[in-house]
Amino acid sequence: MKINQFGTQSVNPYQKNYDKQAVQKTSAQPKDKVEISSQAKELQNASDIKSRQEKIAQLKAEIENGSYKVDGNSIAENMVNFYKKQ
């Protein structure tokens, strides 16, 4: 014999708690947020984009021709300067 049945509907004493939890889960979800740094904003200048695209095209051409040379001293100097800033 089932105690909680009245006719064709059953009583669920935990339904209110379940409904509250469902509402809390949907309202507690954090919203996505994107922030662009000031450095990124500076890089978005149109003049900078053209000059970078020209430089990239030049580097690609040098790599394809086999004339691109890596300057190890410049790379090492930039690495040292990068870690000094931190």
Backbone atoms as SQL, in Angstrom:
CREATE TABLE atoms (id INTEGER PRIMARY KEY, chain TEXT, resi INTEGER, resn TEXT, atom TEXT, x REAL, y REAL, z REAL);
INSERT INTO atoms VALUES
  (1, 'A', 1, 'MET', 'N', 0.828, -1.167, 0.000),
  (2, 'A', 1, 'MET', 'CA', 0.000, 0.000, 0.000),
  (3, 'A', 1, 'MET', 'C', 0.884, 1.245, 0.000),
  (4, 'A', 2, 'LYS', 'N', 0.590, 2.173, -0.919),
  (5, 'A', 2, 'LYS', 'CA', 1.351, 3.402, -1.007),
  (6, 'A', 2, 'LYS', 'C', 0.633, 4.495, -0.242),
  (7, 'A', 3, 'ILE', 'N', 1.349, 5.130, 0.626),
  (8, 'A', 3, 'ILE', 'CA', 0.746, 6.143, 1.484),
  (9, 'A', 3, 'ILE', 'C', 0.594, 7.478, 0.754),
  (10, 'A', 4, 'ASN', 'N', 1.533, 7.820, -0.119),
  (11, 'A', 4, 'ASN', 'CA', 1.584, 9.143, -0.725),
  (12, 'A', 4, 'ASN', 'C', 0.741, 9.292, -1.982),
  (13, 'A', 5, 'GLN', 'N', -0.064, 8.353, -2.359),
  (14, 'A', 5, 'GLN', 'CA', -0.854, 8.484, -3.580),
  (15, 'A', 5, 'GLN', 'C', -2.292, 8.865, -3.256),
  (16, 'A', 6, 'PHE', 'N', -2.763, 9.853, -4.024),
  (17, 'A', 6, 'PHE', 'CA', -4.157, 10.254, -3.929),
  (18, 'A', 6, 'PHE', 'C', -4.721, 10.195, -5.335),
  (19, 'A', 7, 'GLY', 'N', -5.472, 9.214, -5.628),
  (20, 'A', 7, 'GLY', 'CA', -6.013, 9.053, -6.973),
  (21, 'A', 7, 'GLY', 'C', -4.905, 8.670, -7.940),
  (22, 'A', 8, 'THR', 'N', -4.707, 9.460, -9.015),
  (23, 'A', 8, 'THR', 'CA', -3.677, 9.158, -10.011),
  (24, 'A', 8, 'THR', 'C', -2.418, 9.973, -9.812),
  (25, 'A', 9, 'GLN', 'N', -2.438, 10.971, -8.917),
  (26, 'A', 9, 'GLN', 'CA', -1.261, 11.816, -8.703),
  (27, 'A', 9, 'GLN', 'C', -0.539, 11.388, -7.439),
  (28, 'A', 10, 'SER', 'N', 0.783, 11.400, -7.506),
  (29, 'A', 10, 'SER', 'CA', 1.555, 11.096, -6.308),
  (30, 'A', 10, 'SER', 'C', 2.099, 12.400, -5.735),
  (31, 'A', 11, 'VAL', 'N', 2.358, 12.408, -4.462),
  (32, 'A', 11, 'VAL', 'CA', 2.871, 13.591, -3.777),
  (33, 'A', 11, 'VAL', 'C', 4.371, 13.415, -3.606),
  (34, 'A', 12, 'ASN', 'N', 5.094, 14.426, -4.028),
  (35, 'A', 12, 'ASN', 'CA', 6.537, 14.405, -3.848),
  (36, 'A', 12, 'ASN', 'C', 6.905, 15.508, -2.864),
  (37, 'A', 13, 'PRO', 'N', 7.229, 15.164, -1.618),
  (38, 'A', 13, 'PRO', 'CA', 7.506, 16.193, -0.611),
  (39, 'A', 13, 'PRO', 'C', 8.789, 16.977, -0.892),
  (40, 'A', 14, 'TYR', 'N', 9.642, 16.496, -1.781),
  (41, 'A', 14, 'TYR', 'CA', 10.907, 17.152, -2.066),
  (42, 'A', 14, 'TYR', 'C', 10.847, 18.033, -3.320),
  (43, 'A', 15, 'GLN', 'N', 9.703, 18.143, -3.958),
  (44, 'A', 15, 'GLN', 'CA', 9.575, 18.881, -5.203),
  (45, 'A', 15, 'GLN', 'C', 9.926, 20.363, -5.027),
  (46, 'A', 16, 'LYS', 'N', 9.501, 20.987, -3.935),
  (47, 'A', 16, 'LYS', 'CA', 9.792, 22.403, -3.712),
  (48, 'A', 16, 'LYS', 'C', 11.292, 22.630, -3.575),
  (49, 'A', 17, 'ASN', 'N', 11.971, 21.747, -2.863),
  (50, 'A', 17, 'ASN', 'CA', 13.419, 21.867, -2.723),
  (51, 'A', 17, 'ASN', 'C', 14.111, 21.706, -4.071),
  (52, 'A', 18, 'TYR', 'N', 13.634, 20.760, -4.849),
  (53, 'A', 18, 'TYR', 'CA', 14.219, 20.525, -6.168),
  (54, 'A', 18, 'TYR', 'C', 14.031, 21.756, -7.055),
  (55, 'A', 19, 'ASP', 'N', 12.854, 22.365, -7.030),
  (56, 'A', 19, 'ASP', 'CA', 12.581, 23.558, -7.826),
  (57, 'A', 19, 'ASP', 'C', 13.482, 24.716, -7.399),
  (58, 'A', 20, 'LYS', 'N', 13.698, 24.888, -6.095),
  (59, 'A', 20, 'LYS', 'CA', 14.565, 25.957, -5.596),
  (60, 'A', 20, 'LYS', 'C', 16.002, 25.761, -6.074),
  (61, 'A', 21, 'GLN', 'N', 16.477, 24.528, -6.031),
  (62, 'A', 21, 'GLN', 'CA', 17.841, 24.240, -6.469),
  (63, 'A', 21, 'GLN', 'C', 17.998, 24.497, -7.960),
  (64, 'A', 22, 'ALA', 'N', 16.997, 24.172, -8.745),
  (65, 'A', 22, 'ALA', 'CA', 17.066, 24.400, -10.188),
  (66, 'A', 22, 'ALA', 'C', 17.141, 25.890, -10.491),
  (67, 'A', 23, 'VAL', 'N', 16.397, 26.699, -9.771),
  (68, 'A', 23, 'VAL', 'CA', 16.422, 28.151, -9.970),
  (69, 'A', 23, 'VAL', 'C', 17.773, 28.710, -9.552),
  (70, 'A', 24, 'GLN', 'N', 18.327, 28.227, -8.452),
  (71, 'A', 24, 'GLN', 'CA', 19.617, 28.715, -7.974),
  (72, 'A', 24, 'GLN', 'C', 20.732, 28.364, -8.951),
  (73, 'A', 25, 'LYS', 'N', 20.690, 27.187, -9.545),
  (74, 'A', 25, 'LYS', 'CA', 21.728, 26.782, -10.489),
  (75, 'A', 25, 'LYS', 'C', 21.719, 27.668, -11.725),
  (76, 'A', 26, 'THR', 'N', 20.559, 28.003, -12.231),
  (77, 'A', 26, 'THR', 'CA', 20.497, 28.821, -13.436),
  (78, 'A', 26, 'THR', 'C', 20.886, 30.265, -13.148),
  (79, 'A', 27, 'SER', 'N', 20.580, 30.782, -11.969),
  (80, 'A', 27, 'SER', 'CA', 20.906, 32.174, -11.663),
  (81, 'A', 27, 'SER', 'C', 22.351, 32.332, -11.212),
  (82, 'A', 28, 'ALA', 'N', 22.995, 31.271, -10.748),
  (83, 'A', 28, 'ALA', 'CA', 24.353, 31.357, -10.221),
  (84, 'A', 28, 'ALA', 'C', 25.427, 31.185, -11.286),
  (85, 'A', 29, 'GLN', 'N', 25.062, 30.917, -12.513),
  (86, 'A', 29, 'GLN', 'CA', 26.068, 30.702, -13.548),
  (87, 'A', 29, 'GLN', 'C', 26.730, 32.029, -13.905),
  (88, 'A', 30, 'PRO', 'N', 28.074, 32.067, -13.905),
  (89, 'A', 30, 'PRO', 'CA', 28.767, 33.325, -14.215),
  (90, 'A', 30, 'PRO', 'C', 28.651, 33.661, -15.705),
  (91, 'A', 31, 'LYS', 'N', 28.665, 34.933, -15.981),
  (92, 'A', 31, 'LYS', 'CA', 28.600, 35.420, -17.357),
  (93, 'A', 31, 'LYS', 'C', 30.016, 35.495, -17.919),
  (94, 'A', 32, 'ASP', 'N', 30.149, 35.270, -19.222),
  (95, 'A', 32, 'ASP', 'CA', 31.442, 35.409, -19.887),
  (96, 'A', 32, 'ASP', 'C', 31.779, 36.877, -20.035),
  (97, 'A', 33, 'LYS', 'N', 33.073, 37.190, -19.916),
  (98, 'A', 33, 'LYS', 'CA', 33.498, 38.575, -20.012),
  (99, 'A', 33, 'LYS', 'C', 34.851, 38.624, -20.710),
  (100, 'A', 34, 'VAL', 'N', 34.988, 39.545, -21.647),
  (101, 'A', 34, 'VAL', 'CA', 36.241, 39.704, -22.377),
  (102, 'A', 34, 'VAL', 'C', 36.743, 41.118, -22.174),
  (103, 'A', 35, 'GLU', 'N', 38.014, 41.235, -21.809),
  (104, 'A', 35, 'GLU', 'CA', 38.636, 42.544, -21.663),
  (105, 'A', 35, 'GLU', 'C', 39.873, 42.580, -22.544),
  (106, 'A', 36, 'ILE', 'N', 40.033, 43.673, -23.277),
  (107, 'A', 36, 'ILE', 'CA', 41.191, 43.841, -24.162),
  (108, 'A', 36, 'ILE', 'C', 42.181, 44.761, -23.458),
  (109, 'A', 37, 'SER', 'N', 43.417, 44.311, -23.351),
  (110, 'A', 37, 'SER', 'CA', 44.431, 45.097, -22.655),
  (111, 'A', 37, 'SER', 'C', 44.807, 46.333, -23.469),
  (112, 'A', 38, 'SER', 'N', 45.456, 47.268, -22.806),
  (113, 'A', 38, 'SER', 'CA', 45.870, 48.497, -23.492),
  (114, 'A', 38, 'SER', 'C', 46.919, 48.190, -24.552),
  (115, 'A', 39, 'GLN', 'N', 47.762, 47.198, -24.298),
  (116, 'A', 39, 'GLN', 'CA', 48.768, 46.810, -25.302),
  (117, 'A', 39, 'GLN', 'C', 48.099, 46.262, -26.551),
  (118, 'A', 40, 'ALA', 'N', 47.057, 45.465, -26.378),
  (119, 'A', 40, 'ALA', 'CA', 46.346, 44.914, -27.531),
  (120, 'A', 40, 'ALA', 'C', 45.658, 46.020, -28.310),
  (121, 'A', 41, 'LYS', 'N', 45.123, 47.003, -27.604),
  (122, 'A', 41, 'LYS', 'CA', 44.482, 48.126, -28.283),
  (123, 'A', 41, 'LYS', 'C', 45.475, 48.921, -29.107),
  (124, 'A', 42, 'GLU', 'N', 46.693, 49.066, -28.587),
  (125, 'A', 42, 'GLU', 'CA', 47.734, 49.767, -29.335),
  (126, 'A', 42, 'GLU', 'C', 48.115, 49.002, -30.601),
  (127, 'A', 43, 'LEU', 'N', 48.097, 47.686, -30.519),
  (128, 'A', 43, 'LEU', 'CA', 48.470, 46.864, -31.673),
  (129, 'A', 43, 'LEU', 'C', 47.410, 46.884, -32.764),
  (130, 'A', 44, 'GLN', 'N', 46.222, 47.354, -32.443),
  (131, 'A', 44, 'GLN', 'CA', 45.134, 47.354, -33.411),
  (132, 'A', 44, 'GLN', 'C', 45.177, 48.545, -34.361),
  (133, 'A', 45, 'ASN', 'N', 46.118, 49.453, -34.186),
  (134, 'A', 45, 'ASN', 'CA', 46.191, 50.608, -35.073),
  (135, 'A', 45, 'ASN', 'C', 46.384, 50.154, -36.513),
  (136, 'A', 46, 'ALA', 'N', 45.710, 50.810, -37.451),
  (137, 'A', 46, 'ALA', 'CA', 45.743, 50.413, -38.868),
  (138, 'A', 46, 'ALA', 'C', 47.146, 50.537, -39.448),
  (139, 'A', 47, 'SER', 'N', 47.882, 51.564, -39.077),
  (140, 'A', 47, 'SER', 'CA', 49.228, 51.740, -39.624),
  (141, 'A', 47, 'SER', 'C', 50.148, 50.611, -39.171),
  (142, 'A', 48, 'ASP', 'N', 49.991, 50.196, -37.920),
  (143, 'A', 48, 'ASP', 'CA', 50.798, 49.093, -37.409),
  (144, 'A', 48, 'ASP', 'C', 50.476, 47.794, -38.126),
  (145, 'A', 49, 'ILE', 'N', 49.215, 47.575, -38.434),
  (146, 'A', 49, 'ILE', 'CA', 48.803, 46.336, -39.102),
  (147, 'A', 49, 'ILE', 'C', 49.430, 46.244, -40.483),
  (148, 'A', 50, 'LYS', 'N', 49.419, 47.344, -41.236),
  (149, 'A', 50, 'LYS', 'CA', 50.014, 47.334, -42.577),
  (150, 'A', 50, 'LYS', 'C', 51.507, 47.075, -42.506),
  (151, 'A', 51, 'SER', 'N', 52.190, 47.739, -41.584),
  (152, 'A', 51, 'SER', 'CA', 53.636, 47.549, -41.492),
  (153, 'A', 51, 'SER', 'C', 53.973, 46.122, -41.053),
  (154, 'A', 52, 'ARG', 'N', 53.158, 45.551, -40.142),
  (155, 'A', 52, 'ARG', 'CA', 53.411, 44.168, -39.723),
  (156, 'A', 52, 'ARG', 'C', 53.142, 43.190, -40.849),
  (157, 'A', 53, 'GLN', 'N', 52.091, 43.443, -41.643),
  (158, 'A', 53, 'GLN', 'CA', 51.790, 42.555, -42.763),
  (159, 'A', 53, 'GLN', 'C', 52.910, 42.603, -43.803),
  (160, 'A', 54, 'GLU', 'N', 53.456, 43.798, -44.042),
  (161, 'A', 54, 'GLU', 'CA', 54.580, 43.914, -44.982),
  (162, 'A', 54, 'GLU', 'C', 55.802, 43.168, -44.458),
  (163, 'A', 55, 'LYS', 'N', 56.064, 43.301, -43.161),
  (164, 'A', 55, 'LYS', 'CA', 57.208, 42.615, -42.555),
  (165, 'A', 55, 'LYS', 'C', 57.032, 41.103, -42.631),
  (166, 'A', 56, 'ILE', 'N', 55.823, 40.626, -42.383),
  (167, 'A', 56, 'ILE', 'CA', 55.554, 39.186, -42.451),
  (168, 'A', 56, 'ILE', 'C', 55.740, 38.675, -43.872),
  (169, 'A', 57, 'ALA', 'N', 55.252, 39.424, -44.850),
  (170, 'A', 57, 'ALA', 'CA', 55.417, 39.020, -46.248),
  (171, 'A', 57, 'ALA', 'C', 56.892, 38.965, -46.619),
  (172, 'A', 58, 'GLN', 'N', 57.666, 39.936, -46.145),
  (173, 'A', 58, 'GLN', 'CA', 59.104, 39.949, -46.418),
  (174, 'A', 58, 'GLN', 'C', 59.793, 38.743, -45.778),
  (175, 'A', 59, 'LEU', 'N', 59.434, 38.435, -44.529),
  (176, 'A', 59, 'LEU', 'CA', 60.038, 37.287, -43.851),
  (177, 'A', 59, 'LEU', 'C', 59.678, 35.975, -44.542),
  (178, 'A', 60, 'LYS', 'N', 58.428, 35.852, -44.991),
  (179, 'A', 60, 'LYS', 'CA', 58.023, 34.639, -45.707),
  (180, 'A', 60, 'LYS', 'C', 58.821, 34.468, -46.986),
  (181, 'A', 61, 'ALA', 'N', 59.019, 35.564, -47.697),
  (182, 'A', 61, 'ALA', 'CA', 59.787, 35.504, -48.945),
  (183, 'A', 61, 'ALA', 'C', 61.226, 35.104, -48.662),
  (184, 'A', 62, 'GLU', 'N', 61.834, 35.653, -47.617),
  (185, 'A', 62, 'GLU', 'CA', 63.211, 35.298, -47.268),
  (186, 'A', 62, 'GLU', 'C', 63.325, 33.830, -46.869),
  (187, 'A', 63, 'ILE', 'N', 62.335, 33.323, -46.137),
  (188, 'A', 63, 'ILE', 'CA', 62.362, 31.914, -45.729),
  (189, 'A', 63, 'ILE', 'C', 62.240, 31.011, -46.946),
  (190, 'A', 64, 'GLU', 'N', 61.337, 31.353, -47.877),
  (191, 'A', 64, 'GLU', 'CA', 61.161, 30.544, -49.086),
  (192, 'A', 64, 'GLU', 'C', 62.408, 30.565, -49.963),
  (193, 'A', 65, 'ASN', 'N', 63.096, 31.712, -50.023),
  (194, 'A', 65, 'ASN', 'CA', 64.304, 31.823, -50.836),
  (195, 'A', 65, 'ASN', 'C', 65.509, 31.178, -50.165),
  (196, 'A', 66, 'GLY', 'N', 65.426, 30.963, -48.873),
  (197, 'A', 66, 'GLY', 'CA', 66.548, 30.405, -48.141),
  (198, 'A', 66, 'GLY', 'C', 67.538, 31.468, -47.707),
  (199, 'A', 67, 'SER', 'N', 67.196, 32.727, -47.818),
  (200, 'A', 67, 'SER', 'CA', 68.111, 33.808, -47.458),
  (201, 'A', 67, 'SER', 'C', 67.883, 34.328, -46.032),
  (202, 'A', 68, 'TYR', 'N', 66.913, 33.773, -45.308),
  (203, 'A', 68, 'TYR', 'CA', 66.640, 34.232, -43.950),
  (204, 'A', 68, 'TYR', 'C', 67.694, 33.693, -43.010),
  (205, 'A', 69, 'LYS', 'N', 68.302, 34.592, -42.232),
  (206, 'A', 69, 'LYS', 'CA', 69.337, 34.198, -41.280),
  (207, 'A', 69, 'LYS', 'C', 68.869, 34.586, -39.880),
  (208, 'A', 70, 'VAL', 'N', 69.050, 33.686, -38.946),
  (209, 'A', 70, 'VAL', 'CA', 68.662, 33.922, -37.556),
  (210, 'A', 70, 'VAL', 'C', 69.810, 34.626, -36.850),
  (211, 'A', 71, 'ASP', 'N', 69.521, 35.745, -36.193),
  (212, 'A', 71, 'ASP', 'CA', 70.521, 36.482, -35.435),
  (213, 'A', 71, 'ASP', 'C', 70.438, 36.032, -33.982),
  (214, 'A', 72, 'GLY', 'N', 71.312, 35.132, -33.608),
  (215, 'A', 72, 'GLY', 'CA', 71.297, 34.551, -32.262),
  (216, 'A', 72, 'GLY', 'C', 71.558, 35.572, -31.176),
  (217, 'A', 73, 'ASN', 'N', 72.442, 36.525, -31.432),
  (218, 'A', 73, 'ASN', 'CA', 72.737, 37.547, -30.423),
  (219, 'A', 73, 'ASN', 'C', 71.505, 38.405, -30.130),
  (220, 'A', 74, 'SER', 'N', 70.770, 38.761, -31.162),
  (221, 'A', 74, 'SER', 'CA', 69.566, 39.574, -30.980),
  (222, 'A', 74, 'SER', 'C', 68.508, 38.806, -30.184),
  (223, 'A', 75, 'ILE', 'N', 68.352, 37.532, -30.478),
  (224, 'A', 75, 'ILE', 'CA', 67.383, 36.707, -29.757),
  (225, 'A', 75, 'ILE', 'C', 67.773, 36.600, -28.288),
  (226, 'A', 76, 'ALA', 'N', 69.044, 36.347, -28.025),
  (227, 'A', 76, 'ALA', 'CA', 69.509, 36.219, -26.643),
  (228, 'A', 76, 'ALA', 'C', 69.336, 37.538, -25.891),
  (229, 'A', 77, 'GLU', 'N', 69.629, 38.649, -26.544),
  (230, 'A', 77, 'GLU', 'CA', 69.481, 39.955, -25.905),
  (231, 'A', 77, 'GLU', 'C', 68.017, 40.242, -25.567),
  (232, 'A', 78, 'ASN', 'N', 67.116, 39.926, -26.496),
  (233, 'A', 78, 'ASN', 'CA', 65.692, 40.137, -26.243),
  (234, 'A', 78, 'ASN', 'C', 65.175, 39.232, -25.126),
  (235, 'A', 79, 'MET', 'N', 65.667, 38.018, -25.047),
  (236, 'A', 79, 'MET', 'CA', 65.265, 37.119, -23.971),
  (237, 'A', 79, 'MET', 'C', 65.713, 37.648, -22.617),
  (238, 'A', 80, 'VAL', 'N', 66.939, 38.128, -22.552),
  (239, 'A', 80, 'VAL', 'CA', 67.469, 38.678, -21.287),
  (240, 'A', 80, 'VAL', 'C', 66.655, 39.898, -20.882),
  (241, 'A', 81, 'ASN', 'N', 66.357, 40.776, -21.834),
  (242, 'A', 81, 'ASN', 'CA', 65.581, 41.977, -21.525),
  (243, 'A', 81, 'ASN', 'C', 64.173, 41.612, -21.058),
  (244, 'A', 82, 'PHE', 'N', 63.593, 40.588, -21.663),
  (245, 'A', 82, 'PHE', 'CA', 62.245, 40.143, -21.277),
  (246, 'A', 82, 'PHE', 'C', 62.237, 39.690, -19.826),
  (247, 'A', 83, 'TYR', 'N', 63.215, 38.888, -19.436),
  (248, 'A', 83, 'TYR', 'CA', 63.221, 38.361, -18.067),
  (249, 'A', 83, 'TYR', 'C', 63.667, 39.406, -17.050),
  (250, 'A', 84, 'LYS', 'N', 64.391, 40.435, -17.485),
  (251, 'A', 84, 'LYS', 'CA', 64.753, 41.517, -16.570),
  (252, 'A', 84, 'LYS', 'C', 63.531, 42.341, -16.190),
  (253, 'A', 85, 'LYS', 'N', 62.573, 42.457, -17.100),
  (254, 'A', 85, 'LYS', 'CA', 61.363, 43.248, -16.854),
  (255, 'A', 85, 'LYS', 'C', 60.465, 42.590, -15.818),
  (256, 'A', 86, 'GLN', 'N', 60.525, 41.283, -15.699),
  (257, 'A', 86, 'GLN', 'CA', 59.636, 40.576, -14.768),
  (258, 'A', 86, 'GLN', 'C', 60.098, 40.633, -13.391);
